[in-house]
């Protein structure tokens, strides 16, 4: 008889627990209890403190900076283990030999062997920078990419852009970039419509890069959350609230993140003979599986790690496995030229340290963890892949 009633008793227990979780029925005039966070899957009763309000005024998101009491081994890494090519550099303009020497004096203690200037210059400005580098005697340490202006794109534009690219490469530019986020987000065509990344008028430029064997360095879009509503569920709330120009959630002005990435992917697939480098891991550092699928489809595609360390450092195990699997496809880049920030990258890539600070709290309120990459993967990340992807990159100073 006992067994016959067990299912019934179990059902009664579940119903009672659910009733407790929901709370008593509110009578007329009764005050609604404070609502806490939504129940988690499988939750049968409120967690301790659910719906409770703090006794004291809560600190703002800007003020809450708790001191960690965690005591774990620390390994500061002021200098990279192997020489580095920074494929995504924005140092001061190489306006004179002394300016070039000043940049190299900041690179050397960090073990940065080659800096690629991706501020980009074309025509006469490109020639002036290359001449300043040559006069400094630092041609093995500093190199230039050219740039492209996308204003007024229309019929015939692509052929003219390809001609300028050919002249810039002949003058000494080793690649195109940084192609900025305005492409696809802000730039308008001659007819006033939004210039889409896969617009056919751009095809002659991408094809010319393939013919000239120079990589195209693309910064397209922005982090995925910048396209989402600015509310309490958005993990980039603080940054979006601080920087108005980083909000792309107005659907009357901007495409969705996925629409923009779709344009990018169609353009990449149209040009299998051109080498492309996605800045900022293509803004897929928070979804490495998505980037991996792109790598699987497009052998001409690479990515660099600039300004997305906050995502890589919060997934050290999955990130480690991704970098090992795609070790021939990822390059080092930093983006903003702040010498004191490079050691955070070395620490994430080279150590197994736990729970340490990121260098900009408005990028990430969470902590970093080391990925402990193997030496051979580090070498490819730091310099080997760059030497392969940028054929004329100076090779002096790197281990053979």
VEXZA-12972 format. One line per 2 residues: their letters; for each residue x, y, z of C-alpha. Coordinates in Angstrom, 3 decimals. Layout:
N
A	X/Y/Z  ...
This chain:
400
XX	0.000/0.000/0.000  2.854/2.381/0.811
XX	4.211/2.213/-2.752  0.795/3.079/-4.177
XX	0.760/6.428/-2.348  4.391/7.470/-2.956
XX	3.738/9.250/-6.295  0.802/11.114/-4.774
XX	2.846/12.227/-1.781  5.647/13.372/-4.078
XX	3.202/15.419/-6.160  1.764/17.045/-3.016
XX	5.282/17.973/-1.851  6.091/19.654/-5.183
XX	2.805/21.605/-5.162  3.386/22.806/-1.599
XX	6.958/23.862/-2.406  5.756/25.746/-5.462
XX	3.117/27.514/-3.356  5.794/28.573/-0.900
XX	7.902/29.933/-3.747  4.977/31.948/-5.115
XX	3.924/33.203/-1.691  0.485/33.733/-0.138
XX	-2.399/35.098/-2.152  -2.593/38.875/-1.834
XX	-5.888/40.071/-0.361  -7.535/43.397/-1.071
XX	-5.370/46.280/0.072  -2.391/44.019/0.781
XX	1.059/45.395/-0.026  3.024/43.664/-2.811
XX	6.329/42.231/-1.558  9.486/43.458/-3.308
XX	10.249/41.461/-6.413  13.634/39.767/-6.525
XX	15.464/38.293/-9.483  13.604/35.743/-11.635
XX	13.690/32.152/-10.431  16.495/30.004/-11.786
XX	15.753/26.714/-13.579  14.738/24.061/-11.052
XX	14.286/26.560/-8.233  11.391/25.516/-5.928
XX	11.670/28.167/-3.232  13.108/31.666/-2.894
XX	16.821/31.897/-2.147  17.771/33.549/1.156
XX	17.550/37.298/0.720  15.396/37.216/-2.407
XX	13.454/40.464/-2.598  15.134/41.902/0.485
XX	16.260/45.519/0.263  19.606/46.706/1.724
XX	19.487/48.554/5.007  21.847/51.213/3.663
XX	21.914/53.223/0.410  23.464/51.084/-2.318
XX	26.681/52.349/-3.935  26.520/53.276/-7.583
XX	28.066/51.073/-10.248  30.853/53.656/-10.420
XX	31.585/53.488/-6.687  31.355/49.771/-5.925
XX	34.973/48.562/-5.959  35.219/45.726/-3.419
XX	38.632/44.704/-2.135  39.337/41.059/-2.875
XX	40.399/38.929/0.088  41.484/36.056/-2.166
XX	45.133/35.095/-1.686  46.537/33.109/-4.633
XX	49.901/32.952/-6.422  50.690/35.960/-8.602
XX	53.081/36.158/-11.535  53.595/39.621/-12.946
XX	54.881/39.555/-16.536  56.394/42.935/-17.439
XX	58.066/41.581/-20.591  56.667/39.147/-23.167
XX	58.285/35.716/-23.194  59.004/35.940/-26.929
XX	59.447/38.905/-29.305  56.134/40.379/-30.412
XX	54.639/41.885/-33.549  51.882/44.311/-32.611
XX	49.707/44.050/-35.718  47.234/46.609/-34.329
XX	49.298/49.555/-33.204  48.186/53.140/-32.677
XX	51.380/54.830/-31.501  51.947/58.559/-32.024
XX	52.373/59.555/-35.670  55.839/58.967/-37.108
XX	56.182/62.648/-37.947  59.957/62.780/-37.506
XX	62.916/60.482/-36.804  62.795/61.479/-33.121
XX	59.098/60.573/-32.926  59.890/57.123/-34.328
XX	62.771/56.642/-31.872  60.522/57.630/-28.963
XX	58.005/54.912/-29.846  60.714/52.235/-30.107
XX	62.146/53.255/-26.732  58.764/52.344/-25.194
XX	58.436/49.116/-27.203  61.775/47.547/-26.325
XX	61.270/46.979/-22.563  58.028/45.127/-23.387
XX	59.781/42.896/-25.979  57.738/44.336/-28.835
XX	60.012/43.857/-31.825  57.796/45.280/-34.602
XX	55.008/47.838/-34.405  52.513/48.136/-37.261
XX	51.125/51.649/-37.487  47.435/51.117/-38.237
XX	46.430/54.747/-37.854  46.836/54.498/-41.593
XX	48.121/57.063/-44.051  47.875/57.332/-47.801
XX	49.608/59.289/-50.520  51.910/62.075/-49.343
XX	51.256/61.488/-45.635  52.220/57.834/-46.008
XX	55.424/58.811/-47.799  56.340/61.287/-45.034
XX	55.951/58.626/-42.336  58.000/56.077/-44.268
XX	60.756/58.662/-44.807  60.792/59.504/-41.077
XX	61.152/55.797/-40.207  63.984/55.425/-42.712
XX	65.790/58.500/-41.343  65.552/57.030/-37.832
XX	67.208/53.795/-38.974  64.342/51.775/-37.477
XX	62.926/50.118/-40.607  63.164/46.739/-38.844
XX	61.004/47.946/-35.947  58.303/50.187/-37.435
XX	56.094/49.629/-40.482  53.114/51.355/-42.065
XX	49.707/50.278/-43.307  47.816/52.481/-45.733
XX	44.215/53.574/-45.311  41.121/54.131/-47.428
XX	38.454/56.826/-47.301  34.988/55.566/-48.180
XX	33.197/58.844/-48.799  31.186/59.108/-51.987
XX	31.345/55.449/-52.994  29.592/54.815/-56.274
XX	30.266/53.508/-59.792  33.982/53.732/-60.626
XX	35.066/54.362/-57.028  36.545/50.893/-56.550
XX	38.865/51.148/-59.537  40.258/54.495/-58.335
XX	40.734/53.120/-54.797  42.576/50.121/-56.225
XX	44.933/52.436/-58.151  45.700/54.416/-54.975
XX	46.296/51.195/-53.073  48.776/50.046/-55.703
XX	50.661/53.351/-55.409  50.720/53.141/-51.607
XX	52.005/49.572/-51.630  54.724/50.601/-54.085
XX	55.650/53.410/-51.672  56.111/50.917/-48.832
XX	52.743/50.200/-47.176  52.529/46.569/-46.061
XX	48.745/46.311/-45.702  45.422/48.144/-45.637
XX	43.998/49.262/-42.365  42.663/49.948/-39.970
XX	39.385/49.949/-41.916  37.225/51.573/-39.262
XX	33.756/50.895/-37.907  32.201/53.724/-39.912
XX	32.122/51.306/-42.817  28.745/49.671/-42.365
XX	27.632/51.962/-39.546  28.012/55.599/-40.513
XX	29.381/56.059/-44.026  26.924/56.986/-46.778
XX	27.178/56.339/-50.484  27.010/59.070/-53.104
XX	23.251/58.449/-53.349  22.789/58.930/-49.574
XX	22.139/55.289/-48.651  24.105/53.433/-45.984
XX	27.291/51.958/-47.391  27.040/48.230/-46.678
XX	30.144/46.184/-46.082  29.351/43.833/-48.982
XX	28.546/46.611/-51.464  29.713/45.560/-54.959
XX	31.307/48.973/-55.538  33.965/48.007/-52.970
XX	34.889/44.725/-54.630  37.699/46.111/-56.852
XX	39.528/47.324/-53.725  39.384/43.970/-51.929
XX	40.382/42.160/-55.126  43.362/44.489/-55.601
XX	44.592/43.684/-52.097  44.597/40.012/-53.018
XX	46.433/40.668/-56.266  49.060/42.779/-54.449
XX	49.323/40.194/-51.654  48.736/42.635/-48.800
XX	46.367/41.889/-45.904  43.222/43.897/-45.207
XX	42.830/44.814/-41.526  39.132/45.241/-40.703
XX	37.487/46.811/-37.671  33.820/46.298/-38.517
XX	31.093/46.844/-35.962  31.464/47.090/-32.207
XX	30.798/44.741/-29.267  27.498/42.910/-29.545
XX	26.001/44.498/-26.436  26.492/48.001/-27.880
XX	23.631/47.153/-30.234  21.308/46.070/-27.391
XX	19.024/48.146/-25.132  20.795/50.085/-22.399
XX	19.198/48.451/-19.373  20.151/46.615/-16.184
XX	20.723/43.347/-18.068  23.380/44.793/-20.382
XX	26.861/43.808/-19.174  28.369/46.828/-20.980
XX	26.008/49.285/-19.283  28.742/51.388/-17.704
XX	30.712/51.880/-20.900  27.623/52.695/-22.931
XX	26.451/55.148/-20.284  29.847/56.859/-20.235
XX	30.368/57.044/-24.009  27.421/58.184/-26.077
XX	29.212/57.357/-29.332  29.320/53.659/-28.363
XX	25.566/53.193/-28.484  24.331/51.560/-31.679
XX	20.926/50.429/-30.413  18.882/52.940/-32.404
XX	17.359/50.725/-35.072  16.324/53.751/-37.149
XX	19.988/54.701/-37.565  21.960/51.462/-37.349
XX	21.635/47.850/-38.493  21.544/45.086/-35.915
XX	24.785/43.395/-34.945  23.859/40.250/-36.866
XX	22.861/42.202/-39.965  26.252/43.896/-39.988
XX	28.130/40.648/-39.409  26.124/39.058/-42.219
XX	27.303/41.776/-44.613  30.880/41.222/-43.476
XX	30.720/37.462/-43.910  29.264/37.723/-47.414
XX	32.040/40.110/-48.402  34.714/37.777/-47.017
XX	33.304/34.832/-48.927  33.332/36.813/-52.181
XX	37.107/37.283/-51.961  38.819/33.975/-51.132
XX	42.066/35.200/-52.707  42.458/38.139/-50.297
XX	43.901/37.831/-46.796  41.709/39.456/-44.145
XX	42.488/40.130/-40.476  39.526/40.805/-38.192
XX	40.412/43.360/-35.534  39.156/42.614/-32.024
XX	38.557/38.925/-32.875  35.747/40.157/-35.115
XX	33.871/41.080/-31.906  33.338/37.366/-31.328
XX	35.673/36.953/-28.347  32.517/36.440/-26.287
XX	31.433/33.671/-28.707  34.581/31.914/-29.870
XX	32.569/29.074/-31.358  31.088/31.529/-33.867
XX	34.557/32.742/-34.833  35.755/29.141/-35.139
XX	33.011/28.407/-37.674  34.206/31.378/-39.733
XX	37.774/30.091/-39.594  36.564/26.683/-40.753
XX	34.840/28.221/-43.784  37.482/30.800/-44.721
XX	41.138/29.725/-44.830  42.075/33.300/-45.855
XX	40.741/34.720/-42.573  42.702/35.648/-39.429
XX	41.889/37.611/-36.277  43.761/39.646/-33.678
XX	43.215/40.110/-29.962  43.288/43.897/-29.530
XX	40.986/45.393/-26.878  39.109/42.141/-26.144
XX	41.292/40.772/-23.355  38.332/41.222/-20.988
XX	36.508/38.443/-22.834  39.473/36.107/-23.291
XX	40.523/36.383/-19.650  37.153/35.291/-18.291
XX	37.119/31.973/-20.193  40.662/30.656/-19.655
XX	39.950/26.968/-20.312  37.754/27.342/-23.382
XX	39.965/30.186/-24.582  43.069/28.036/-24.156
XX	41.526/25.241/-26.221  40.414/27.683/-28.927
XX	43.881/29.218/-29.239  45.435/25.774/-29.443
XX	42.967/24.591/-32.101  43.276/27.742/-34.209
XX	46.890/28.521/-33.363  47.685/29.403/-36.989
XX	44.913/31.979/-37.270  45.236/34.402/-34.335
XX	47.663/37.344/-34.185  48.671/39.663/-31.379
XX	47.457/43.249/-31.431  46.910/45.748/-28.649
XX	44.982/48.701/-30.186  45.467/51.717/-27.892
XX	49.168/52.426/-27.367  49.408/52.452/-23.578
XX	52.694/50.745/-22.602  51.557/50.007/-19.032
XX	48.639/47.905/-20.348  50.625/45.358/-22.384
XX	51.710/43.302/-19.329  48.051/42.397/-18.685
XX	48.068/40.627/-22.055  51.304/38.808/-21.282
XX	49.878/37.669/-17.939  46.635/36.334/-19.426
XX	48.408/34.513/-22.259  51.463/33.197/-20.394
XX	50.379/32.369/-16.816  47.716/30.361/-14.998
XX	47.075/33.170/-12.508  43.572/33.540/-11.095
XX	41.203/36.391/-10.342  43.235/39.484/-11.156
XX	42.162/42.926/-12.312  41.607/44.076/-15.851
XX	43.024/47.492/-16.669  39.775/49.334/-17.535
XX	36.818/48.774/-15.263  34.323/50.280/-17.712
XX	35.214/47.475/-20.139  34.814/44.744/-17.540
XX	33.692/44.647/-13.924  34.825/40.996/-13.688
XX	38.277/39.552/-13.049  40.838/37.932/-15.360
XX	42.326/34.426/-15.390  45.450/33.189/-17.152
XX	45.172/30.920/-20.190  48.661/29.358/-19.787
XX	49.213/28.950/-23.526  51.946/26.510/-24.665
XX	55.177/28.065/-25.926  54.588/27.087/-29.556
XX	51.142/28.704/-29.479  52.619/31.826/-27.875
XX	55.243/32.072/-30.614  52.584/31.894/-33.306
XX	50.373/34.404/-31.517  53.219/36.814/-30.819
XX	55.105/36.796/-34.135  55.031/33.701/-36.365
XX	51.524/34.226/-37.726  52.201/37.898/-38.431
XX	55.348/37.056/-40.375  53.301/34.636/-42.465
XX	50.285/36.910/-43.020  52.286/40.079/-43.829
XX	54.873/38.820/-46.352  57.245/41.834/-46.257
XX	57.210/42.284/-42.494  60.765/42.664/-41.107
XX	61.962/39.280/-39.798  65.133/40.421/-38.019
XX	65.138/39.943/-34.268  62.832/36.918/-34.172
XX	63.909/33.355/-33.294  64.180/31.080/-36.296
